[in-house]
Amino acid sequence: MLPAVIIGAVTCLVMILSVLFFPKLKLGKLTLSTYWIVTVLGAAVLLLSGQADLPALGRALVSNTAVNPVKILVLFLSMTVLSVFLDELGFFRYLAGVALRHTHGGQKRLFLSLYIMVSVLTVFTSNDVIILSFTPFLCYFAKSAKIDPMPYLAAEFVAANTWSMALIIGNPTNIYLATAYGVDFLTYLRYSIVPTLFAGPVAFFALCLLFRKKLSAPVEHTVERDAIADKFLLWVGIAHLGICTVLLAVSSYIGLEMWLVSLCSAGSLCLFVLISSLVRKKKPVELGRCFRRAPYPLIPFVLSMFVFIVVLEQKNVTAEVGKFLGNDFAVLKYGTLSFVAANIVNNIPMSVFFSSVLQTGGGMGGMLATVIGSNIGAFLTPIGALAGIMFSSIVSSHGVKFGYLDFLKIGAAVAIPTLFAALGGLMIVV
């Protein structure tokens, strides 16, 4: 047991250090993120040292269960393709522009419009997609309007990682934990909607209180109008995402697995776009850019972390943690511990670990509290989620300083009250 725990702890520590001090590795023209390289190397050391039962590990990777990491990756990547395709057509920028143009020069109204827009879009897409789409736009807008970008970047990140709790598709951690516990789309929604509705307004008012002085300054300019270049493909993309979301909601009642629904939807979109491109004699450039933007590093990262969890499960580590936590006060225990753990090891490996711990104890309340911790923990520090790592890289490339201490300052003021508001809402429904 001890060697596996030591290898896992060292791997997580090195991963955190790589994110803080050496996030990118350049090999000629190729630039790679180091976080997933570290976890792959750690998993390799674990396997080569003889800590794993290889036949059992192989069976876990190909098992026909909802917690199969391959199925979860297919679901997440397929939903990402559907959402990023709309972004490539300018859909999210267009919606943001519509909201921002109706602010009439006031930053407080602008702030509210942005928060509502990001919240609504996050519910139906995912937090990662919204952060990738909106962050460059907000940096550009703040520079054009000659206002401080910090309140808007914070509002975007907080809203995206709070309202992502609402639907199972809002965050890969939601998908992993809920499917590991055998919870379908509608059952998840029935339990998640109240904590999300409790957390969302608390997060907003905490942000308003934190940035009240900066939001009093006037807006000097307005953003330029963005137009949709290909309205036909836009409606094709909206139709596919909408139908996919509806099918995900009823998948458990019609005997379809969610990963298959999302894969068929993404496949149908690709086929439709390719046929349309042939007929119109136009290259499918948006589709090509969409696939180039897909978060492929998530594949080796999730698979290598899955190796760690299977080995720790084989060594009875997760069972011992589950027994230690027990079922008493499960919502508070699992919610606060997952919130803290996400900022030590990142929310995806934390969720993989807790999915195994929950097999021993915690119940529905513990699982949903872990979902809350994995989402809200994302905006305490930049290590809390992959979205934080991507966000930090984007704002830095636009010359905006939003470092570890900035994250922590906002997180202490916003994430902690938001966490306990969500956990309080969960206690009502569980």
N, C-alpha and C positions, 0 to 999 in steps of 0.2 A: 504493500500500500504506500509506504513512505516514498520510495523512489518515484512513483507515478505522480504523487502530490508535489514533490520537489521540482520535477521536470515541468509540470503544469504551471506552478507558481513562477518559476524562472522565465518560462515562455511569456506569460502575461506581463511580467515586469519589463522584460526586454521589448515587448510590443509597445507598452506605454512609453518607454524611453525613446523608441524609434519614432513614435508619433510626435513627441515633444521636440526632439533634437535632430532627427534625421528621417523626415517623413517621405522623402523621395530618393530614388536611386536611379542615376542616369547611366545607361549603357549605349554610348553613341547617340543616336537620335531617339532611342527608346527611353521613356521615363516610366519607372515602376514605383508604386506605393510599397513601402517597406513593411507595413503592418501585416499583410497577408504572407509575405515571404518569411517573416519571423515565425508565424504560426505553422506554416508548412514545415519549416526546419525543425520546430519543436515536436511536431507530430512524427516526423521521420526519426528523431532521436528516441522517442517513446517506442516506436515499432522496432527499431534496430536493437534497442536494449532488452528486448524480450518481455516487455511489460504487458503486451496485448495478447489476447487469445484471438489469433488471426482468423480462424474459421468463424468464430462468433461475430467478429467485427465485419467480415464479409457478408454474413447473413443480415446483420443490422443495416448495412448500406443498401441492400437489395430487397429488404422485407416489404411486403405489400401492406403497409400500415400508413396511417395518416401522418405519422411523425417521420417518415422516410425523408431524409434531407434532400434527396434528388427531386422528389415531388414538390417540396417546399420551394426549392430554388426555381423550378419550372414555373410555379405559380407566381413568384415574385418577379422573375425576369419577364414573364409574359405580360403581367400588369404594367411593368415599367415600359415595355415596348408600346403598349396601347396609349399610355399617358405621354411619353416623350414624343411620340409621333404628333400628337396635338400641339405640343410645345414647339416642335420644328415648324409647324404651320403658323406659329405666332398666336395661338389661341389664348394662352395664359397671359402673354404680354398685352393682347388686345383687351381682355377682361380687366386687367390691372389698369390700363389706360382709361377705360370707361369709368371705373370707380374713382380714379385720381382726378379726372377732369371735372367731376362734380363736387369738388371740395370748396370752390369759391374762395381760394386763397388762405383758408385757415388750416393750420397744422393739426389742430385737434380733430377736426372733421376728416382730414386726410388720414390721420392715424387710425381713426375708427373704421374708415372705409377699407384701409389696407388690412386691418385685423379681421374684419368680417370676410373680405374676399379670400384671404389665405385660409381662413378657417373652413369656409364652405368648400373650396377646391380640394383641401387636404382630405376632407371626409370622403370624397368620391375618387380620389387618386391615391397618393401616398405622400408622406412627409418628405422623403428623399427627392421625389420628382419636383415638388413645389419649391424646395430649397434650391435645387439646381436651376430651376426656371426663373425664380423671382430675384435671387440674390444679385446677379449682374444688373438686372433692370433697376433695382433699388439703388445700387451704387451710382448708376448713370443718372437716375432721376434726382438724387440728392445733390449731385454735382451741378446739374442743370438748374435746379431750383435754389442753389446756394443755401442749403440747410444741412444740419448735422445728420449724417446717415445713421448714427448709432440707434436712436429710438426705433427707426423703421426696420433695421436689420434685426434688432432684438425682438420686435413685435412679430416679424415674419417667422423667426426661428421658434419663438415660444408658441405662437398659434399653430404652426405646423406640427409641433411635437406634443401639443395638448389635444387638439381635435383629431389627431391621428388615432386616438383611442376609440373613437366612435364605432368604426367598422373594422372587421377582421382584416381587411385588405389595406388598412391605413399604414401599417408598419410591418416589416418582416418578423419582428418579435411577436406581434399579435398573432400572426399566422402560425408561427412555430409553437407558441405556448397553447393556443386554443386547439390546434389540431392534435397536439400531443395529449391533451386532456379529453379529446373526443367531442369537442364543442362545435356545433355547426354555425353557419352564418347568422341565422335569426336568433338562436339561443344566445350567442355572443352579444348581439345587438340589444337584446332584452335586458341583459345585465350591465352592459357598458354605457348605455345612453345616459343614465342618471349621473354616474360619476363624471362623465364628460361635461354634462350641462352644469354640474357644480364647479368643475375645475376651470372651464373656459372663462366665465365672467370674473372669477377671482384673479386669474392670470392677467386679464385685461386691466382691471383696476389697479393691480400691483404695478403694472407697467406704467400706467398713467401717473401714479403717485411718484414713481422713480424718475420719470422724465418730464414732470410737470413744467419745469422751468424752460427746458429746451423746446417744448411744444408751444410755448407762448410766442416764439419768434415768427414773423410773417414769412410767407412764401413769395419769393420775388419773381419766379418764372413758372411756367407750366410745361408739362412734358409734351413732346411732339406726338402727334396722332399716329398710331400704328394701324396698318391695314392688313387684312387677310389676303394673301396673294392668291391662294387656290381654295375658293369656297367649296368647290365640289368635294375635294379630298377632306376638307374640314368636316363636312357633314358625314362623310364616310367614316372618319375617325370617331366622331361623337356617337354615331349609331353603334359602332362596334363596342366602344367603352360602355355605353348605356345598356346594350343588350347583355354584355358580359356581366355587368353589375347585377342586373335582374336575375340572370341565371345562377350567379353565385348565391343570391339570396334564397333561391328555391332548390339549390342543388341537392340538398339532403333529402328532399321530398320526391325528387324525380330520379334518384339513384345515380347521380353523376358526381364524381369527385371534383373538387374545386380546381385542382391543378389541370385536369383535363378540359374543364370549361375555359379557363384562361388561355391554355395552349391553343385550343381550337379557335378561340376568338382572335388571338394574335396571328395565327396561321391564316385565317380567313382575311384579316386586314392586309397582310402581306400579299396574298394571292390577288385580292381585289385591286390593290395599288399597282401591282406588276401588270395585270391585264389592262388596267386603265392607262398605264404608261405606254403600252404597246399600241393601243387604239389611238391615243392622242399624240403618239410619236414624241413623247417627252420622257426624259430620264427621271427615274424615281429618286431624285436627290434627297428629298426629305426622309425617305425610308432608309437610305444609305447612312445619312447622318444619325438617324435614330439608333441604328445598330452599332454605330461607332461610339455612341454615348452610353450604351448599356453598361451597368456596373459589373463587368466580368470578374474583377478581383473578388467579388463576393463569393464566387464559386469555390476557389481553393480555400478561402478563409473559413467558410461555413463547414466544408468537408473536413478540414484539418481540426477545427474545434469540435466537430462531431466525433472524431477519433478520440480526442481527449476525454470527452464525456462518456463514451462507451467504455473506455479503459477505467475511468474512475468509478463507473457503475459496476464493472466487473470486480473491482477491488473493494466494493461496498462503501465507498466514500460518500456517495450521494445518499445512500440509505441512512448512514449515520447522521448526516446533516438533517435529513427529514425527521428522524426520531428526536434530535435535539430541539428542533423548532416546534414539533408537535402540532396539535390542532387548536389549542387555546389561543385566543387573540390572533388568529391566523392572518387576518386582514392587516393589522398593524405590523406584525412581525415580518411577513413576506413583503409588504409594501415598502417599509423603511429599509429592510436589508437589501432588497433588489435595487432600490434607488441608490444606495451607497455603493453596492457591488458594481453597478453599471459604470460608475465613475472610477473604478479600479481596473476592471477588465474589459470595458466596453459592453454595451447592452446586448449585442448578439451572443457572444459567448456566455454572458450571464444568463440569458434566457435559455440557451441550450443546457446549461448546468441545472437551472431551476426546473426545467421540464422533467428532468430525471428525479430531482428531489421531491417534486410534487407527486410522484408515484407512491411515495411513502406516507405523506401527510399533507395537510394544508387545505384540502378540499377545493370546492369551486371558489370560495372566498380567497384562498391563498393564491390560486392561479390568476384570478382577475387582479388581485393586488400586485402580483408580479408584473402583469401587463402594464398596470399604472406606473409602477416603478421604472419599467424599461422605457416608457415614453417620456415621462416627466423628468427622469434622471438624465435625459439627453441634453437638457439645457442648464445643468449645474456646472459642468466643465466641458471643454471641447473633446475630451476623451470619452464622454458618456455615450456617444453614438457615432456611427460612420458618417451620419449627416453633419455632425459637428466638425469632423475632420475635413469633409468636402467644403463646408461653409467657410472655415478658416482659410483654406487655400484660395477660395474664390475672392473673398474680401481683401486678402493680402495682395492678390494680383491686380486689384483695382486701387491699390494705394491706401486702403482703409485699415487703420489699426484696430483690431478686435482680438486681443490676445487672451491668454489663460486667465489673467487677473480680471479682465473685463467680463469674461464669461462667469467667473466665480462671484463677482460683485452682483451681477444681474441674477445669477442663480440663487444666491443667498436671499435676495429680496423677493424673487418671484417664484422660483421652483419649490421652495419649502412650504409656503402657504398653499400653493396650488396642489401639491402632493397631498396634504392633509384634507383639503377640500374634497379631492377626488376619493380618498379613502373613506371620508365621512359619508359621501354619497353611496359608495359601495356597501357600507355597513347597513344602509337603509334597505337595499334591494336583496342582499344575500340573507 
